[in-house]
């Protein structure tokens, strides 16, 4: 059934919200784009004139598509090579969605997206729709075909799982940048002691190479182990240059609302390292190096002015 111009306009006006929901649910920008496209195809084939609340209808269709993907994604990740991390979104990417409240910013942070992998698909839906988009539990219950009390239980379980996995800390941008720059100075000093002082005792470093580029199969855990690993990662040497394919430029930036190091070679993003900074120090490094998850970042990077790099690795 052909859509009217108004119906097409309505869908296009809903697209930013749908993409932001889908990204939070799936942790993948490319999968989110596909889910939104599939939602449009279903909108095309529906009798749109009989849909009483189009925005609610579209959200339910999108959510069901994402639930199907989440179920199959769990099976795929059992065979994923190495550690799995979400696809990062650089500062300014419209798919990041609303960021007016602490809850909205938290819901798209790399730390929380990684923690959401522990949730059941329904818990993830309840958490995302409530926390990031302030949906009432009545609407969430309709989307999930459950009761309002069940929606509340899903949300509270999800929120507890997320809270148990991390400590919420809001650090202003200037302070965060200073800490990241101190980290780079320490990482290139050739000594582990300055690095250890910047880390929490239980710091962790996780890398996702997807089997496409070298990455540690298991996370580095503890301040001493993470400091040793980071020192080796940022120490210039010929072997690293050959592996990188040239001189790497390291920029201090933001990704998913967190301080991040964006590493490029000849303008191509080859790594996005998100830092989780708490009042006690840097608690986690999550480095996305899988090239399949960096295409969008490379396009976004090429379209923005990012100034001179903070560090060059020759």
C-alpha positions in Angstrom: 0.0 0.0 0.0 1.4 3.4 -1.0 2.0 5.8 1.8 0.8 9.4 1.6 3.2 12.2 1.8 2.0 12.9 5.4 2.7 9.3 6.4 6.2 9.4 4.9 6.8 12.7 6.8 5.6 11.1 10.0 8.0 8.2 9.7 10.9 10.5 8.8 10.1 12.7 11.9 10.2 9.5 14.0 13.5 8.2 12.6 15.9 9.9 15.0 14.1 8.5 18.0 13.7 5.0 16.4 17.4 4.9 15.5 18.4 6.0 19.0 16.2 3.3 20.6 17.5 0.6 18.2 21.2 1.5 18.8 20.7 1.3 22.6 19.0 -2.0 22.3 21.4 -3.6 19.8 24.7 -1.9 20.5 25.3 -1.7 16.8 24.7 1.3 14.5 24.5 -0.8 11.4 22.0 -3.2 12.9 20.0 -0.3 14.2 19.9 1.2 10.7 18.6 -2.2 9.4 16.0 -2.4 12.1 14.7 1.1 11.3 14.6 0.2 7.5 12.6 -2.9 8.3 10.2 -0.9 10.4 9.6 1.4 7.4 8.9 -1.6 5.2 6.3 -2.8 7.6 4.9 0.8 7.8 4.6 0.7 4.0 2.7 -2.6 4.0 0.4 -1.7 6.9 -3.0 0.1 6.6 -1.6 3.3 8.1 -4.9 5.0 8.1 -6.2 2.6 10.7 -3.2 3.0 13.0 -4.5 5.2 15.9 -1.2 6.2 17.4 1.5 5.9 14.7 4.5 6.7 17.0 3.4 3.9 19.4 2.9 1.5 16.5 6.3 2.2 15.0 8.0 1.8 18.4 6.4 -1.5 19.0 7.3 -2.8 15.6 10.9 -1.6 15.9 11.2 -3.1 19.4 9.9 -6.5 18.2 12.4 -6.5 15.4 15.2 -5.6 17.9 14.0 -8.4 20.3 14.4 -10.9 17.5 17.9 -9.6 16.7 18.9 -9.7 20.4 17.9 -13.4 20.6 19.9 -14.3 17.5 22.8 -12.1 18.6 23.3 -14.0 21.8 23.8 -17.2 19.8 26.2 -15.4 17.4 28.3 -14.0 20.3 28.9 -17.5 21.6 31.1 -18.0 18.6 32.5 -14.4 18.4 36.3 -14.3 18.4 37.6 -12.7 21.5 35.8 -10.0 23.6 32.6 -8.4 22.2 32.2 -4.6 22.6 29.5 -2.3 21.1 30.0 -0.2 18.0 31.2 3.2 19.2 29.5 6.4 18.2 31.7 9.5 18.1 30.7 12.9 19.6 28.0 14.5 17.4 26.6 11.4 15.9 22.8 11.9 15.8 22.2 8.2 16.7 23.3 9.0 20.2 19.9 10.5 20.7 18.7 12.5 23.7 21.4 13.6 26.2 19.6 16.2 28.4 19.6 14.1 31.6 22.1 12.0 33.5 20.0 8.9 32.8 19.9 9.6 29.0 23.7 10.1 28.9 24.3 7.0 31.0 22.0 4.8 28.8 24.2 5.3 25.7 27.6 5.2 27.5 30.0 2.5 26.4 30.1 1.2 30.0 26.4 0.8 30.3 26.0 -0.7 26.7 28.5 -3.3 27.7 26.7 -4.0 30.9 23.4 -4.3 29.1 24.7 -7.5 27.5 24.0 -9.1 30.9 20.3 -8.3 30.7 17.5 -10.4 29.2 16.1 -8.9 26.0 12.9 -7.8 27.8 14.9 -6.3 30.6 17.0 -4.4 28.1 13.8 -3.0 26.4 12.3 -1.9 29.7 15.5 -0.3 30.8 16.1 1.6 27.6 12.6 2.9 27.1 12.2 3.9 30.7 15.7 5.3 31.4 16.5 7.0 28.1 13.1 7.9 26.8 10.9 8.2 29.9 8.2 5.9 28.6 5.5 5.1 31.2 5.3 1.5 32.3 1.9 1.3 30.7 3.3 1.9 27.3 6.3 -0.4 27.8 3.8 -3.1 28.9 1.9 -2.7 25.7 5.1 -2.9 23.6 6.2 -6.1 25.4 2.7 -7.6 25.6 2.9 -7.9 29.4 1.4 -6.2 32.4 2.4 -2.9 33.9 3.7 -4.5 37.1 5.8 -6.9 35.1 7.2 -4.0 33.2 8.2 -2.3 36.5 9.8 -5.6 37.7 11.8 -5.9 34.4 13.0 -2.3 34.8 14.0 -2.6 38.4 15.9 -5.8 37.8 17.7 -4.3 34.9 18.6 -1.1 36.8 19.9 -3.2 39.7 22.1 -5.3 37.3 23.5 -2.1 35.8 24.1 -0.4 39.2 25.8 -3.5 40.5 28.2 -3.4 37.6 29.5 0.2 37.9 29.6 3.3 39.9 27.8 6.3 38.4 30.1 9.3 38.1 29.7 12.5 36.2 32.9 14.3 35.6 33.0 17.6 33.7 34.5 17.7 30.3 37.6 19.8 31.3 38.5 17.5 34.2 38.0 14.4 32.1 40.2 15.8 29.3 42.9 16.6 31.9 42.8 13.1 33.2 43.0 11.6 29.7 46.0 13.8 28.9 47.7 12.8 32.1 47.1 9.2 31.1 48.8 9.7 27.8 51.8 11.4 29.4 52.1 8.5 31.8 51.6 5.8 29.1 54.4 7.2 27.0 56.8 7.8 29.9 58.1 4.2 29.7 57.3 3.6 33.4 54.4 1.8 35.0 54.3 3.7 38.3 52.7 6.9 37.0 50.1 4.9 35.2 49.2 2.8 38.3 48.6 6.0 40.2 45.9 7.1 37.7 44.0 3.8 37.8 41.6 2.2 40.3 42.9 -0.9 42.0 40.4 -3.1 40.1 40.9 -1.4 36.7 40.2 -3.4 33.6 41.2 -3.2 29.9 39.1 -4.9 27.3 39.8 -5.0 23.5 37.5 -6.1 20.6 39.4 -7.1 17.5 36.7 -9.4 16.2 39.3 -11.8 14.9 40.2 -9.2 12.3 43.0 -7.4 14.1 45.1 -8.6 17.1 43.5 -8.1 20.5 43.9 -9.8 23.9 41.6 -12.8 24.2 41.0 -12.0 27.9 40.7 -8.6 29.7 43.7 -7.3 31.6 42.6 -6.9 35.2 44.1 -5.0 38.1 46.0 -1.7 38.1 49.5 -3.3 37.7 48.5 -5.5 34.8 46.5 -2.8 33.0 49.4 -0.3 33.5 51.9 -2.7 32.0 49.6 -3.4 29.0 49.0 0.3 28.4 52.7 1.1 28.6 53.4 -1.5 25.9 50.5 -0.3 23.8 51.7 3.3 23.7 55.4 2.7 23.4 56.6 3.5 19.9 58.3 0.7 18.1 58.8 -0.6 14.6 56.7 -3.7 15.1 53.7 -1.6 16.2 54.2 0.7 13.2 54.1 -2.3 10.8 51.0 -3.6 12.6 49.3 -0.2 12.4 50.3 0.3 8.8 51.8 3.7 9.3 52.1 6.5 11.8 49.1 6.5 14.2 47.6 9.7 15.4 45.9 9.8 18.8 43.2 12.4 19.5 41.5 13.1 22.8 37.8 13.1 22.0 34.4 11.7 23.2 32.5 8.6 22.2 29.2 7.5 23.6 29.4 10.4 26.0 32.6 9.2 27.6 36.2 10.5 27.2 37.9 8.6 24.4 41.0 8.2 22.5 40.4 8.1 18.7 43.3 6.5 16.9 43.7 7.1 13.2 46.1 6.1 10.4 45.9 8.2 7.2 42.5 9.5 8.3 41.0 6.1 8.9 39.8 5.3 12.4 41.6 2.1 13.6 40.6 2.3 17.2 38.3 4.0 19.7 39.3 3.6 23.3 36.6 4.7 25.8 37.8 5.5 29.3 35.5 5.1 32.3 36.7 7.7 34.8 35.5 7.6 38.4 36.3 9.7 41.5 39.0 7.1 42.3 40.7 7.1 39.0 40.3 5.4 35.6 38.3 2.2 36.1 38.1 0.8 32.6 39.5 1.0 29.1 37.3 -0.4 26.4 39.0 -0.4 23.0 37.1 -1.1 19.8 39.5 -2.1 17.1 37.3 -4.4 14.9 37.3 -2.6 11.5 33.8 -3.8 10.8 32.6 -1.6 13.7 34.6 1.5 12.8 33.3 2.4 9.3 30.7 4.8 10.7 33.3 6.3 13.0 35.6 6.9 10.1 32.9 8.6 8.1 32.0 10.8 11.1 35.6 11.6 11.8 36.2 12.7 8.2 33.2 15.1 8.4 34.4 16.9 11.5 37.2 19.2 12.5 39.3 17.6 15.2 42.5 19.6 15.2 46.0 18.4 15.8 46.6 15.0 17.4 47.7 14.8 21.1 50.2 12.1 20.3 51.8 10.4 17.3 53.0 6.8 17.4 55.8 6.3 14.9 
